[in-house]
Structures are given as structure tokens and as C-alpha cells.
Amino acid sequence: MLGLIIFLPISFTLIAVFAWPIFQKAGLPGWKTLIPFYNLYLWLQIINKPLWWYIFIIIPFINVFMIMLMIVELVKCFNKHSLWEQGLGVILPFVYLPYLGLSANEKYIEIDKRKKIKKTWAREWVDAIIFAVIAATIIRTFLIEAYTIPTSSMEKSLLRGDFLFVSKIAFGPKIPNTPIAFPFVHHTMPMSKDRKSFVEWIKLSYFRFPGLSKIKNNDVVVFNYPEGDTVSSVFQSNVSYYRLVKEFGRNNVWRNQRKFGNIQYRPVDKRENYIKRCIGIPGDTLQIIDQDVYINGSILDFPPNGQFKYEVLAPKGINSDFRDEMDISEEDYNYWKRDPQHQLALSKTVADELAQRPSIQLVKPSMEPKGEWTPYLFPFDERYPWNVDNYGPIYIPKKGVTIDLNTENLPFYKRLITVYEGNKLDVKDNQIFINNELVNTYTFGMDYYWMMGDNRHNSADSRFWGFVPEDHVVGKASFVWLSLDPDKSLFEGKIRWSKLLRVIR
């Protein structure tokens, strides 16, 4: 909080300081640019804008856009009306504003003495488009962004085809690592599989503004896919690059372009967006026993609409009306028909309803027994014979906490220490060296989270790739405004009217 108190006045002062000589040309003492908040009031007077503008100047993130507008208006005071001149002022105010103020060739013109400039229709359109792009970029970067649910990993809490808003201010918006990017696309240019939509000329370190709340257990969170730092242009994030390397070998993955395409690195903010429920927060100890999640020894409530797989025997199939009524997706139903184990993802309520049907021979929960190891689950070590239904216990790292570090628990924290927190790690003769120093403890530099899908048997989540670092958190899933059934046409009930305008819980 102290840092925020210091940061705000400085940020309000900094941009005005560059206008010191312009204030002087306008007949005001230049030193007044050093007075936080008051300097912006004087700025509004210079450009002859109403005082109500000040309301938007002090609203976080909206003020970024307002300052841009004020710079444009200030540049106009020097008869600069071309697009490139105004753009130069916005992009390089720390260079262009002092130039206008100090140059003897640049004359300050009072607003009532300026010539009125009539814009062409093309310029009007260009200005409107630039305005819209900048405004939308600021809103989606710092306030709220629209997302679509592409997979069934959160069924039935969130459905494939749900359109939702994600609040960036809930947990605090973060500064983009790669601020120079093609607008309104994520990591890849349109009509391309591997052409980057961003440039890395400017790379910014992780910084998050204060949010309205902290992440709590059971919050639905959007985050950047932790294993998405490296991807195959063929498989993208559908299959983890690290899993491909384990299965096919690194040399094969890198050299066989026909099968794997190009191998690319992505910075944190350009990794694929995932949506899951936060099961464990920093400092928690998590364990799954027979599908029940325990946090610090206490059972965590399962989402009412969450799903597990059930063995379902129905020789005549499942009636389509019942499937529609119970929201059994076409994708899940078709998978069940092909599955030799007859497993179908269902909520407990739907499973109980299905079991009452005379045509259904069996509805039995599917569960992997304790001690049966799934090799492709985190931490990928046979010393921990865990599976999706019986997992842990595992400690979720908390910033500032120091743990004993040894070769037994190293598999849990190796990627955290090296990839997420940027340290060099070596193991020699069962001894651990971090940055060439022998260690037996480690202090975490970030908070970490444990994310799982509500469709527990059909979700690639923390059980498969481990912890989610705090710098990967994007925002809180807040509100579904539209829901479209991807398996139906417009005239077959594509719009799920009963699922519209719902708060995400």
C-alpha cells in the first residue's frame, strides 16, 4: 500500500514534467508541473477542456487514455494537426513535448487564435478507428475482457460455447510483458499458424496493480497456461511440448517439422488462456482421496454442477430429449458411444436421474484406485504413484516461505525454481546447487496456485502440469452474457436461453 501511495503522485507528476517549457510558453510558471494533481488541472486550462475531464483522469487505467487525449490537445496548441505529429506526441511525449516547449521555431498559439481545421472524411475515419482501438485495448488490458469457453473442462459449471467477461481488476491487472502487439489477437497473426502477433523489442518485467480482492479457494480463474512457454505450431497447447519431448525425444521434436511444425517460445502474457477453478491457494496443502479434495486436512466442497466419469451401460443409447434436458453434450455422448469402457462424464444429479431409467442397465462411478500410477501426471516421478482420483499430499508454495529442499521433494519445485523464478539449478552427488551455491533450503519468490477443472476426468489442469505462478494469473471469470450450443444450428435451439446472463460461482 505504501508503494501505491508513492507511485500515484509520481505517475501523475511525471508526464506533466515534460511539459514544463510548454507551461512557460502558455504563461504559467514551469515549476507548477511538479505539483501532483494540480498540474493536470492547469493542463486542462491550457487546452481549454471542462473540469469534468478531471474525473476520468483520476480513474485508474482510464486515465491512460485521457492523458493521451490531453497530449494530442497540447500538441494542437502548436498548430500540429497531422496524424504523425500527434502520434509522435503520444508515443514519445518525453521527447516531443520538451522539443515543442524549448524550440524557438515552435510558437504557442492560444486557443481562440487558432485556425479551425476541417478534417477530411478519411481523417475522421482514421481518428475514429485509432480512438476505438486505443480505448478497447486499454479496457481489455486493464479492466475487463471477453472470453469464450472452447472445451468441456469446466462442465457443467461453464459450458462449451459460453461467452463470458473476465474481470482484470478483481485480482489486479498486470502490465503486459510485450506491450507492442497486433491489436485484438492473442499470440498469432490472423490466417497464420506460427507468425507471432507481437514483437519483443520491449520486454517489461512482471508488475501487478492492486486488485479488489485476493484469489480464494473455489474462485474461477483465467490464467496463462504454465507449460505454454514452448509450443509446437502443429499441436499448439493441445498437447504440451514437454509431453511431446518425453514421448518422442527432443531431437525428433525439433527436427521433424513435418510432424511437429516450428517450435516457438512465448512470453507469459502470450501463452494460451486457460480457465479453471482455483482449488488451492498459497500455503495450502492439497490431497485428493477417492475423488474428494482435501485442503489442509478438511474436505473442499465439490461444485454442484461438477462432473466425474461414470460407467454407463445402455444398449439402446440415451434418449435425445433426456440429453437435452440434462445438458449431456453431443461431444461427450459420441465419445461414450466409442469408448470401450463405456465412460460418460456426468454430474451426480444427472447420474442419479439416469440410473432411474428402465433402459439403463448400469450407472457406476469410475475411479482409479490408490497407488495406481499415471506417469504423465505431475511431478512425473514413480516415487509418487498418484492418479487423477488419488493424488498428493502436495504443498502449494507461498511467497516468502522457506522450505527444506532435498532430492525427494525437488521434483515438485524444480520447474518453479528454474523456469518461473529464473535460477540455475544443478544436482551433483545428491546435492543441490542453486546459482552454483550448495543449498538445503529454498525461499519462494512468488505465490502459486493449484487449478482444476470442474469436469474432473476431462480436464488438463494442475494435476498434469503443476503450479500456476502468480504472474500467470489473468483475472476472475465473472459473468456469462451469452451461451451458444456448438452442437446445434440456430433453428435447433443453438441459443441456450436459460444459461444467459448468469453470474459465475
URFENCOR-V572391 format. One record per backbone hydrogen bond with DSSP energy under -1.0 kcal/mol. CO is the residue of the C=O (numbers start at 1). NH is the residue of the N-H. If there is no record, write none. Layout:
((CO & NH) (CO & NH))
This chain:
((1 & 5) (2 & 6) (3 & 7) (4 & 8) (6 & 10) (7 & 11) (8 & 12) (9 & 13) (10 & 14) (13 & 17) (16 & 19) (17 & 20) (19 & 23) (20 & 24) (21 & 25) (22 & 26) (23 & 28) (24 & 27) (29 & 32) (30 & 33) (31 & 34) (32 & 35) (35 & 39) (36 & 38) (37 & 41) (38 & 42) (39 & 43) (40 & 44) (41 & 45) (42 & 46) (43 & 47) (44 & 49) (50 & 53) (51 & 54) (52 & 55) (53 & 57) (54 & 58) (59 & 63) (60 & 62) (62 & 66) (63 & 67) (64 & 68) (65 & 69) (66 & 70) (67 & 71) (68 & 72) (69 & 73) (70 & 74) (71 & 75) (72 & 76) (75 & 78) (75 & 80) (76 & 79) (77 & 109) (82 & 86) (83 & 87) (84 & 88) (85 & 89) (86 & 90) (87 & 91) (88 & 92) (92 & 95) (92 & 96) (93 & 97) (95 & 99) (96 & 100) (97 & 101) (98 & 102) (99 & 103) (110 & 113) (120 & 124) (121 & 125) (122 & 126) (123 & 127) (124 & 128) (125 & 129) (126 & 130) (127 & 131) (128 & 132) (129 & 133) (130 & 134) (131 & 135) (132 & 136) (133 & 137) (134 & 138) (135 & 139) (136 & 140) (137 & 141) (138 & 142) (139 & 143) (139 & 144) (143 & 168) (143 & 169) (145 & 166) (147 & 164) (149 & 161) (152 & 155) (153 & 455) (154 & 157) (154 & 158) (159 & 162) (161 & 484) (162 & 149) (163 & 481) (163 & 482) (164 & 147) (165 & 478) (165 & 479) (166 & 145) (167 & 476) (169 & 212) (170 & 213) (173 & 209) (177 & 204) (180 & 199) (182 & 185) (187 & 197) (189 & 192) (195 & 189) (197 & 182) (207 & 175) (216 & 219) (219 & 278) (220 & 477) (221 & 276) (222 & 474) (222 & 475) (223 & 274) (225 & 228) (229 & 266) (231 & 264) (232 & 236) (235 & 238) (240 & 244) (241 & 245) (242 & 246) (243 & 247) (244 & 248) (245 & 249) (249 & 253) (250 & 254) (251 & 255) (252 & 256) (255 & 257) (256 & 260) (257 & 261) (260 & 234) (262 & 233) (264 & 231) (267 & 270) (268 & 271) (272 & 225) (274 & 223) (276 & 221) (277 & 452) (278 & 218) (280 & 450) (281 & 284) (284 & 396) (285 & 296) (286 & 394) (287 & 294) (288 & 391) (289 & 292) (292 & 289) (293 & 300) (294 & 287) (295 & 298) (298 & 295) (303 & 306) (307 & 456) (308 & 346) (309 & 366) (310 & 344) (311 & 364) (313 & 361) (313 & 362) (314 & 317) (319 & 323) (320 & 324) (321 & 325) (322 & 326) (323 & 328) (329 & 333) (330 & 334) (331 & 335) (332 & 336) (333 & 337) (334 & 338) (335 & 339) (339 & 342) (342 & 312) (344 & 310) (346 & 308) (347 & 351) (348 & 352) (349 & 353) (350 & 354) (351 & 355) (354 & 357) (357 & 360) (362 & 313) (364 & 311) (369 & 372) (374 & 377) (377 & 380) (381 & 384) (384 & 386) (386 & 374) (389 & 291) (390 & 387) (391 & 288) (394 & 286) (396 & 283) (397 & 448) (398 & 401) (401 & 444) (403 & 442) (406 & 410) (409 & 412) (410 & 414) (413 & 417) (414 & 418) (415 & 419) (415 & 420) (416 & 421) (417 & 423) (424 & 435) (426 & 433) (428 & 431) (431 & 428) (432 & 439) (433 & 426) (434 & 437) (437 & 434) (440 & 405) (442 & 403) (444 & 400) (447 & 470) (449 & 468) (450 & 279) (450 & 280) (451 & 462) (452 & 277) (454 & 307) (454 & 456) (455 & 458) (461 & 464) (461 & 465) (462 & 466) (463 & 378) (468 & 449) (469 & 472) (470 & 473) (472 & 224) (475 & 222) (476 & 167) (478 & 504) (479 & 165) (480 & 502) (482 & 163) (483 & 496) (485 & 488) (489 & 492) (494 & 485) (495 & 497) (496 & 499) (497 & 500) (502 & 480))
